[in-house]
Amino acid sequence: MGSDYMFKIILESVDAKQLDKVYEKNNVNYLVRDEENFEILGELSTCGYDVFSSDDMDKLLLELERLKEKVHEVLAVKHIEEIISLAVRCKETKGSRLIFTPF
């Protein structure tokens, strides 16, 4: 991936209203994981939308916490914490979804 590629992570309500969004340049470089214990992050697509429901958040939160332990760059850790915050909000808001998009 080139250095300018990034995912936008969007929190959407059940009626498709955007509630919040976070992104960080180069986040594709550390969010996409090709390792065991990263079932969700291992499936992220750099050429399509990945949509996760509030029911997926427990697993995603575990993966993000694991990822935070592996990443040592301050901005990457901060960004992962922002994504964790969105995932917590998604989990607490039934019917909401978290979208990872490279567009």
HUQUIHU-V317016 format. One line per field, one symbol per residue. ss: DSSP state (a for helix, b for strand, c for the rest). psi: psi as a letter, one per 40 degrees, with the letter a starting at -180 (. if undefined). burial: I if it has 24 or more other ideal C-beta (glycine too) atoms within 12 Angstrom, else O. A space follows every 10 residues. Layout:
ss=???
psi=???
burial=???
This chain:
ss=cccccccbbb bbcccccbbb bbbccccaaa accccccccc aaaccccccb bbbaaaaaaa aaaaaaaaaa cccaaaaaaa aaaaaaaaaa aaccccbbbb bcc
psi=iieehiihhh hiidffhhdi iiihheddde dhhgiiegdd deehhefihh hhideedddd dddddddddd hehddddddd dddddddddd degheiihhh he.
burial=OOOOOIIIII IIOOOOOOII OIIIOOIIII IIIOOOOOOI IOOIOOOOOI IIIIOIIOII IOIIOOIIOO IOOOOIOOII OIIIIIIOII IOIOOIIIII IIO
